[in-house]
Amino acid sequence: GIAAATVYRYFPSKTDLVAKLGSAVARSELAAMADAANAAPGPLSALAAAIATFAARALNERRLAWAVMGEPVDPQVDAMRLDFRRALASEVETRIKAAVVRGLLPEQDAGVAAPAIVGALMEGLLGPLAPQLADAAASRAAVQTATLLALRALGILDAHARGLVAQCVLPS
């Protein structure tokens, strides 16, 4: 509802505007992941909560999430995206390491596992191959499936993984 000239007083270019928006979204999403994980009772629950929160929030705002993380744009925005992906992977890596230290996950290279989990979530839920979900129930089921996949990939037995996912509070 404002003139383009007004926007350009605050942002020298469209790229600067998009980069600033992307950074704000990234901070918000990372804070939500950390808050969910920090509220969990233990390291495995924290890991599940961080993954499920990222997945649910990304699906809830699918177009925005894809725009911030995957849609082709210019190099300045790509640099911001890479920072966001690194921060997402770092959050997941922190949670994996905590669970490994406590003996709740098998020994593994969390620095390799975390970006693999982030990539699987992004591609499986947001990317061009991701299914179009009809409603909130289908979205919740997709979040649960993606979270289970991530937990299984990290070495959590199926029954335990299902229990962890059931504990996560997912937005509707």
N, C-alpha and C positions, 0 to 999 in steps of 0.2 A: 503494500500500500504506500510505498514511498518512491520518489523519483530515483532513477539509476544514478544520477549525479550525486545524490545524497549518500548512497552506499559507497561510492568511490571516494568520498571524503575520508572515510574510515578504512577502506581497503583499496590499495592502489590498483588492484586487478581482480578479475573474477577468480583467478588461481589463489590469490591471497585470501579471499573470502572463503573459498572451498577448503583451503588448508586450515584456516582458523576454525571453521565449523567442524571439520574432521577431528581436530585436536580436542575440541570441547566434548564431542561425542566420545572419543577415546577415553578421556579422563573420567567421564561419567560411568562408562562401562567397566573400566578397571576398578573404580571405587565400588561399584555394585558387586563385582566378583569378590573383591577382598572382604567386603562387609559380610557377604553370605558365608564365605569360608571362615572368617574369624568368629562368626556366631555358631559354628558347628562344634559339636562336643569332642571331636577327635580328629586326627590327621586324615583318616580315610573319608570321614564325613565331610571334612573341609575340602578335600579334593573333589568329591562328588558334587558338593554345593557350588564350588567355583565353576566346574564344567557345566553343570545344569543351568546355572544362572546365566553364563555367557550364551549358551545355546537358546534358552528361553527368551532372553532379551533380544538376541539377534533375530529370532523368528518373529517376535512381536513387532519389530520394526525392520522387516526383511529388506525392503528397498533401501532404507537408510544404511543399514548394516553393509549391504553389498556395495553401495556407493562409497562408503568410508573405507572398505577393506579390499574390494576387488575390481570394481569397474575401471576400465582403462581411462587414464587421465594423463596430465603432464607430470614431468619429473619432480617438481616441487611437492606436489600432492603425493606422489609415490614415495618420497622420502618420509613424509609424515606417516603414511600407511605402514612403511617398514618399521618405523619406531613403535607404532601401535601393535603390530604383530609381535615385535620383540617383547614388548611389555606384557602382552597376553601370554606368550610362551614363558616369560619369566615368572609370572604369577602361578602358572601351572607347574613349572619346574620347582618352585619353592614348595608347593604342596606335595609333589612327588617325593622330593628329598626328605621332607618331614616324615612321610609314611615309610620310606626306606630305612631311615635312621631308627625308627621305632620297631622295625622288623615286620611291618604290616604289608609291605610290598617286597617282591624279590629284588635283589641287587640289580641295578640297571643304570644306564647313562641317562640321567634326567635331562641333560642338555640336548640329547637327541630325541628322547621320547616326547618332551613337551611341545616342540614345534610340530612334531608329527601329529599329535593330538589336535592342536590348533588347526592345522591344515585339514585334517579329516573333518572336523566340525564345520569349518568354513565351506569346504567343497560339498560335503554331504547335506548341509542345511541351507546354504545360500547360493552356491555356485550354479552355473548353467545346467548342470546335470541333476540338481536337487529337485525333488518332486514338488509340484504345486499342491499345497495343503488346503483342503476344503474348508476347515473350520478349526475352532479352538481345540476341540478334542483331538483332531488329527495332528495339530501342532504339538500338543502335550505328548502324544504318543511318539512323535518324531524326536522330541527332546529326550524322552526316556530311552529310546533306541540308541540315539547318538551317545548319550551318557553311559549306557551299558557297554557300548562298543569301546569307548575310551577306557573304562574301568577294566574290562576284560583284556584289552591290549596291554594294560599296565601290569597284569598278572593277578587280578582279583578273581577269585572263584565265582562262578555264576550266581549261586544262591546268595552269597555275601554281597555281590554287586547289585543284585535286585533289591536287597534290603536297604542298601545305601541310597539307591535311586528313589525308593519309596519314601525315605526320610526327607528328601529334598522338597522344599516348598517351591512350587513352580507357579509363576504368574499365569492367570487365566486370560 
